[in-house]
Amino acid sequence: MNFSDLRTMARGMVPQAKVNVVSNTVRDLILNEGANKVAEGLLCLPTDDYFNVVAEQGNYNLASVVDRYIASQSSGLWWYNGSNWKQLNPRTREYMDKKFPFWKDDSSGDPQRFFIEEHKLVVHPEPDTAGTEYFRLYYFAGTQTMTSASHYPMGHDVEIVRLRGASWAILLYWRKTALKIIGKAEGNELILAEQDFDKEVALQRLLLNRKPELLNTDEARLKSIIV
């Protein structure tokens, strides 16, 4: 469904949410927020971005260096040393404090590891050189805001066929939010609406994680024997 379809379906799903109660502007905000919530739940928009290395700087604001970051992929962060790309080891602040108790005072050099904490990406050691697009982060992105009737919730300008099912989850997010606005914040109807949304996201996650093309691989057969 595109944005026009979602808008139409939204009114039909909650007929009590008339325009004089939930304006078109509020409806659109809810649908866009729902799209982003579903993307967060499914981690369905993998992408990657390059960004610049600043010498002697170990902290980078994710909102400034990559677009719509939600979570990192397993490929994580890569560093270009001027001739080769190297994958950095993902760590946590707790790990750094335990294994490298003085890591904040270490000399700069080639980055070896990184961790992500809320809005901040931290590399260690700090790079000792600057470079244009010397970092590359693989991550899952959030959605772009739909403004045009022809926009799609996940692909924006184009429809991503494998994510068509996400539209229903978005509408269920709208339903549970609209019910709160129109005064049905208590009782079974709202509880069921919230459960319906959670179940649909879980179902779509299950469907997206299917890998039928791998069923006949040696790895899959070995796994079935071990299990």
C-alpha positions in Angstrom: 0.0 0.0 0.0 1.1 3.5 -0.7 0.4 6.5 1.6 -2.9 7.2 -0.1 -4.1 3.6 0.5 -3.0 3.7 4.1 -4.9 6.9 4.7 -8.0 5.4 3.2 -7.7 2.2 5.1 -7.0 4.0 8.4 -10.4 5.7 8.4 -12.1 2.5 7.6 -10.5 0.6 10.4 -11.5 3.1 13.0 -14.7 4.8 11.8 -15.1 6.6 15.2 -11.8 8.4 14.4 -13.5 11.1 12.3 -11.6 14.1 10.9 -13.0 16.4 13.6 -11.7 14.0 16.3 -8.4 12.9 14.7 -7.3 15.4 12.0 -5.6 14.3 8.8 -2.4 15.9 10.1 -2.5 13.7 13.2 -3.5 10.6 11.2 -0.5 11.1 8.9 1.8 11.6 11.9 0.5 8.3 13.4 1.0 6.4 10.2 4.5 7.7 9.8 5.3 6.8 13.4 3.8 3.4 12.9 5.9 2.8 9.8 9.1 3.6 11.8 8.0 1.4 14.7 7.4 -1.5 12.4 10.9 -0.9 10.8 12.4 -1.0 14.3 10.6 -4.2 15.1 11.5 -5.9 11.9 15.0 -4.5 11.2 14.0 -4.8 7.6 15.9 -1.9 5.9 19.5 -2.9 5.8 21.9 -0.2 4.4 25.4 1.2 4.8 27.0 4.6 4.8 30.5 6.0 4.5 31.6 8.9 6.7 34.7 10.9 7.3 37.4 10.1 9.8 38.5 13.0 12.0 42.1 12.7 13.4 42.3 12.4 17.2 38.5 12.0 17.5 37.1 8.8 18.9 33.4 9.8 19.4 31.0 10.3 16.5 27.3 11.4 16.7 25.3 8.8 14.8 22.7 11.3 13.8 25.4 13.4 12.1 27.3 10.6 10.2 24.6 8.1 9.1 21.0 8.4 8.0 18.1 7.1 10.2 20.2 4.7 12.2 18.2 2.1 14.3 20.7 -0.8 14.9 24.0 -2.0 13.5 24.2 -5.1 11.3 26.5 -8.0 12.0 29.0 -6.6 9.5 29.3 -3.6 11.8 32.0 -0.9 11.3 34.9 -1.0 8.8 38.0 1.2 8.7 40.1 2.1 5.7 43.8 2.4 6.6 44.8 4.0 3.2 45.2 0.7 1.4 42.9 -1.9 2.8 39.5 -2.2 4.6 39.5 -3.8 8.0 36.5 -4.8 10.1 36.5 -3.5 13.6 35.6 -5.7 16.6 32.3 -4.8 18.2 32.6 -4.3 22.0 30.7 -2.7 24.8 31.7 0.1 27.2 31.7 -2.5 30.0 34.1 -4.6 28.1 36.4 -1.7 27.4 36.4 -0.6 31.0 37.3 -4.1 32.1 39.9 -5.1 29.4 41.3 -1.7 28.8 40.8 0.3 32.0 42.8 3.3 30.7 41.4 3.1 27.1 40.2 6.8 27.2 43.8 7.9 27.7 45.4 5.6 25.0 47.4 7.1 22.2 45.8 7.4 18.8 46.5 4.9 16.1 44.6 2.5 13.7 41.1 1.9 15.2 40.7 -1.8 16.3 37.3 -1.9 18.0 34.1 0.1 18.5 30.9 0.3 20.5 27.6 2.1 20.0 25.8 3.7 23.0 22.5 5.4 22.3 23.3 8.2 19.8 27.1 7.8 20.0 29.6 5.7 18.1 33.0 5.2 19.9 36.1 3.9 18.2 39.3 2.7 20.0 42.0 3.8 19.6 41.2 7.2 18.2 42.3 7.4 14.6 45.7 9.2 14.2 44.8 10.4 10.7 41.9 12.0 8.9 40.3 10.6 5.8 37.3 11.2 3.6 34.8 8.3 3.9 37.4 6.1 5.8 34.6 4.6 7.9 31.8 2.4 6.6 28.9 1.4 8.9 26.5 -1.3 8.0 23.2 -0.8 9.8 19.4 -1.0 9.8 17.6 2.2 8.9 14.3 3.7 10.0 11.8 4.9 7.4 11.6 8.1 5.5 8.7 10.4 6.3 5.8 9.9 3.8 4.5 13.2 2.6 3.2 12.4 -0.9 0.2 10.2 -1.6 2.4 8.0 -3.8 5.1 7.4 -1.1 5.5 3.9 0.3 6.1 3.3 4.0 9.3 1.3 3.5 10.7 2.0 0.1 9.5 5.6 0.0 9.7 6.3 -3.8 9.4 2.6 -4.7 7.5 -0.3 -3.3 9.6 -3.1 -1.6 7.6 -6.2 -2.5 9.0 -8.3 0.3 7.7 -5.7 2.8 4.1 -5.4 1.6 3.0 -7.2 4.8 4.3 -4.4 6.9 1.4 -2.2 5.8 -1.0 -4.2 7.9 1.2 -3.8 10.9 1.3 -0.1 10.3 -2.5 0.1 10.2 -2.7 -1.9 13.4 -0.4 0.7 15.0 -2.8 3.4 13.8 -5.7 1.5 15.2 -4.4 1.2 18.7 -3.2 4.8 18.8 -6.5 6.2 17.4 -8.4 4.2 20.0 -6.4 6.0 22.7 -7.1 9.4 21.2 -10.9 8.9 20.9 -11.1 7.8 24.6 -10.9 4.1 24.5 -7.7 4.0 26.4 -9.1 1.4 28.8 -10.8 -2.0 28.4 -10.5 -5.0 26.3 -10.7 -3.2 22.9 -7.5 -1.3 23.5 -5.7 -4.4 25.0 -6.7 -6.5 22.0 -5.6 -3.8 19.6 -2.2 -3.6 21.2 -1.9 -7.4 21.2 -2.9 -7.5 17.5 -0.1 -5.0 16.6 2.5 -7.0 18.6 1.4 -10.3 17.0 1.5 -8.9 13.5 5.0 -7.5 13.9 6.1 -10.9 15.3 4.5 -12.7 12.3 6.1 -10.4 9.7 9.5 -10.9 11.4 9.0 -14.6 11.1 8.1 -14.4 7.5 11.0 -12.1 6.7 13.5 -14.5 8.3 12.6 -17.4 6.1 15.4 -18.6 3.9 13.9 -21.3 1.6 16.8 -21.0 -0.8 19.1 -22.4 1.9 17.1 -25.5 2.8 19.1 -27.8 0.5 22.5 -26.5 1.4 25.1 -28.7 3.1 25.0 -26.4 6.1 21.2 -26.8 6.6 21.4 -30.6 6.3 24.2 -30.7 8.8 22.3 -28.6 11.2 19.2 -30.8 11.0 21.3 -33.9 11.7 22.9 -32.2 14.8 19.6 -31.0 16.1 
